[in-house]
């Protein structure tokens, strides 16, 4: 079992986490910490439990065992009121953007502000315009999602995730369905937002260019042993890990092929 001790700089701590669907084990004995202000990547091959771990982090799934702590506070041991307060400090960009198709981009971004605050309509519109401008969508406030590209839809989803100025942003496969150019632009935007806002960003992805471009640290989930087998900056893992599964993933098998 890999144990990462909690430190004062840790924003999110996962302790002895076991994830199951009924009797079916997904992952066990997960122990790692995400530092405040980091871009942290959850990585591994298909079916290893990356998105399931994300669901546990954002409160959609409860652990079979273990805890998830935010600033030292256990999410699942908190009251409903305390959980709601923690959830309001999170923003989520879903894999397909999850925009309301009948709403304009500004209306999509405005929805959580209107739902969770007492901000005036004029201020809500100003905030929505500002968030869209931050992701490069100034001038597209009154467009419908169907009227813009897939990459722009992802950026609009990010603007909505940022609507309430969250401490933590979660991205589920943000590059899925994007061409390489759009994917690179999204990676650049993630880095820029992390540097400008200081938000902790957690990303589920299997895309190597994104992993090496954005991640300050990471955890690697293995579907065979059903636990984590690596933790740390991806570039350091590539240089120092002796685990063939980690190396194969981070090189897509190229290193083994050259050695053969």
C-alpha positions in Angstrom: 0.0 0.0 0.0 1.3 3.4 -1.0 0.7 6.0 1.7 1.1 9.7 1.1 1.1 11.6 4.5 -1.0 14.7 4.8 0.7 18.0 4.9 -0.5 21.6 5.4 -0.3 22.3 1.7 -2.6 19.4 0.9 -5.9 20.5 -0.5 -7.5 17.1 -1.1 -6.5 13.9 0.7 -7.6 10.4 -0.2 -7.2 7.9 2.6 -7.5 4.1 2.3 -10.2 4.5 -0.4 -11.9 1.4 -1.7 -14.4 1.8 -4.6 -17.0 -0.9 -5.5 -20.2 -1.3 -7.5 -22.1 -3.8 -5.4 -19.6 -6.7 -4.8 -17.5 -5.7 -7.8 -14.2 -4.2 -6.8 -13.1 -1.2 -8.8 -10.0 0.0 -6.9 -8.7 -0.5 -3.3 -6.2 1.0 -0.9 -6.0 4.4 -2.7 -3.8 6.8 -0.7 -2.6 10.1 -2.2 -2.8 13.9 -1.6 -3.4 16.7 -4.0 -1.6 19.9 -3.2 -3.3 23.3 -3.2 -2.9 25.0 -6.6 -1.7 21.9 -8.4 -2.9 20.5 -11.7 -3.3 16.8 -10.8 -4.0 14.1 -13.3 -5.8 10.8 -12.7 -4.4 8.4 -15.3 -4.4 4.8 -16.4 -5.8 2.6 -19.1 -9.4 2.1 -20.1 -11.5 0.5 -17.4 -9.2 1.2 -14.5 -11.6 3.4 -12.6 -10.5 6.9 -13.4 -14.0 8.4 -13.9 -15.3 6.4 -10.9 -12.6 7.9 -8.7 -13.6 11.4 -10.0 -17.2 10.6 -9.0 -16.0 9.7 -5.5 -14.1 13.0 -5.3 -17.1 15.1 -6.3 -19.6 13.3 -4.1 -21.6 11.3 -6.7 -20.4 8.0 -5.3 -19.8 7.1 -1.7 -16.7 5.0 -0.7 -17.0 1.3 0.2 -14.2 2.1 2.6 -11.9 5.1 3.4 -12.3 8.9 3.3 -12.0 11.9 1.0 -10.9 15.1 2.9 -11.0 18.7 1.7 -8.8 21.0 3.8 -8.8 18.3 6.4 -12.6 17.9 6.5 -14.0 14.5 5.7 -16.6 14.9 2.9 -18.6 11.7 3.8 -18.5 12.3 7.5 -19.9 15.8 7.2 -23.5 16.9 7.6 -25.6 17.5 4.5 -25.2 21.3 5.0 -21.5 21.0 5.2 -21.3 18.8 2.1 -23.3 21.3 0.2 -20.9 24.0 1.2 -18.0 21.9 0.0 -19.7 21.2 -3.3 -20.2 24.9 -3.9 -16.5 25.2 -3.9 -16.2 22.8 -6.8 -16.6 23.3 -10.5 -17.0 20.4 -12.9 -16.4 20.1 -16.7 -18.0 17.0 -17.9 -16.7 14.9 -20.8 -19.3 16.1 -23.3 -19.6 19.6 -21.9 -23.2 18.9 -20.7 -24.5 22.3 -21.8 -28.2 22.9 -21.9 -28.9 23.0 -25.7 -31.9 25.3 -25.5 -29.9 27.9 -23.5 -27.4 30.4 -24.9 -23.8 30.3 -23.6 -24.5 33.2 -21.3 -27.6 31.5 -19.9 -25.7 28.3 -19.3 -23.0 30.2 -17.3 -25.6 32.2 -15.5 -27.6 29.3 -14.2 -25.5 28.3 -11.2 -25.0 32.0 -10.2 -28.8 32.5 -10.3 -29.4 29.3 -8.4 -26.9 29.7 -5.6 -26.5 33.5 -5.1 -28.7 36.5 -4.7 -26.9 38.5 -7.4 -28.9 40.9 -9.5 -29.7 40.0 -13.2 -27.4 42.8 -14.5 -24.5 41.5 -12.4 -25.2 37.9 -13.4 -25.0 38.9 -17.1 -21.7 40.8 -16.4 -20.2 37.8 -14.6 -21.3 35.4 -17.4 -19.7 37.7 -20.0 -16.5 37.9 -18.0 -16.2 34.1 -17.5 -16.8 33.5 -21.2 -14.2 36.1 -22.1 -11.7 34.3 -19.8 -12.0 31.1 -21.9 -11.8 33.1 -25.2 -15.5 33.3 -26.0 -16.1 37.0 -25.8 -18.8 37.9 -28.4 -20.4 34.4 -28.3 -22.6 35.1 -25.2 -25.9 34.7 -27.2 -24.9 31.7 -29.3 -26.5 28.3 -28.7 -24.2 25.3 -28.2 -25.3 23.9 -31.5 -23.9 27.0 -33.2 -20.3 26.6 -32.1 -17.6 24.0 -32.5 -16.9 21.1 -30.1 -13.8 22.8 -28.8 -15.8 26.0 -28.1 -18.5 24.0 -26.3 -15.8 22.6 -24.0 -14.6 26.1 -23.2 -18.2 27.2 -22.6 -18.5 24.3 -20.2 -15.4 25.4 -18.5 -16.8 28.9 -18.2 -19.9 27.5 -16.5 -17.7 25.4 -14.1 -15.9 28.6 -13.1 -19.1 30.6 -12.5 -19.0 30.5 -8.7 -15.2 31.0 -8.5 -14.6 27.4 -7.2 -11.5 26.4 -5.2 -11.3 23.1 -7.2 -12.0 22.4 -10.8 -12.6 18.9 -12.0 -12.3 17.9 -15.7 -13.5 14.5 -17.0 -11.6 13.6 -20.2 -11.6 17.3 -21.4 -9.8 16.4 -24.7 -12.3 13.7 -25.7 -13.7 14.3 -29.2 -11.3 17.2 -29.9 -8.8 17.5 -32.8 -5.1 17.9 -31.8 -5.2 21.7 -32.3 -8.3 22.2 -30.1 -6.9 19.8 -27.5 -3.7 21.8 -27.3 -5.6 25.1 -27.0 -7.6 23.5 -24.1 -4.4 22.4 -22.4 -3.0 25.9 -22.7 -6.2 27.3 -21.2 -6.0 24.9 -18.2 -2.5 26.0 -17.5 -3.4 29.7 -17.9 -6.4 29.4 -15.6 -4.4 27.5 -13.0 -1.8 30.2 -12.9 -4.2 33.1 -12.9 -6.8 31.8 -10.4 -4.7 29.5 -8.2 -7.5 26.9 -8.3 -6.6 23.3 -7.7 -7.4 21.4 -10.9 -8.0 17.6 -11.1 -8.1 16.1 -14.6 -9.1 12.6 -15.7 -7.3 11.8 -18.9 -5.4 9.1 -20.9 -4.1 11.6 -23.5 -0.2 11.6 -23.2 0.3 15.1 -24.7 -2.1 16.6 -22.1 -0.6 14.6 -19.3 2.9 15.8 -19.9 1.8 19.4 -20.7 -0.4 20.2 -17.7 0.3 17.8 -14.8 2.3 18.8 -11.8 1.5 15.5 -10.2 -0.5 12.4 -10.9 -1.8 9.0 -9.7 -1.7 5.9 -11.9 -4.5 3.3 -11.4 -3.9 -0.3 -12.5 -6.9 -2.4 -13.5 -5.1 -5.7 -12.9 -4.0 -5.2 -9.2 -7.0 -2.8 -8.7 -5.0 -0.2 -6.9 -2.6 2.6 -7.5 0.9 1.7 -8.6 2.5 5.1 -9.1 2.2 8.6 -7.7 4.1 11.8 -8.6 4.9 14.1 -11.6 4.5 12.2 -14.8 7.9 13.3 -16.2 9.6 12.0 -13.0 7.7 8.7 -13.3 8.8 8.3 -16.9 12.4 8.9 -15.8 12.6 6.9 -12.6 9.8 4.3 -12.5 10.8 0.6 -12.8 7.2 -0.6 -13.2 6.7 -1.8 -16.8 3.0 -1.0 -16.8 3.7 2.7 -15.9 6.5 2.9 -18.5 4.4 1.2 -21.2 1.5 3.7 -20.5 3.7 6.8 -20.5 5.5 5.7 -23.7 2.7 3.8 -25.4 5.1 0.9 -25.5 7.7 2.7 -27.6 10.5 2.1 -25.0 9.9 -1.6 -24.9 9.8 -1.9 -28.7 13.2 -0.1 -29.0 14.7 -2.3 -26.3 13.6 -5.4 -28.2 
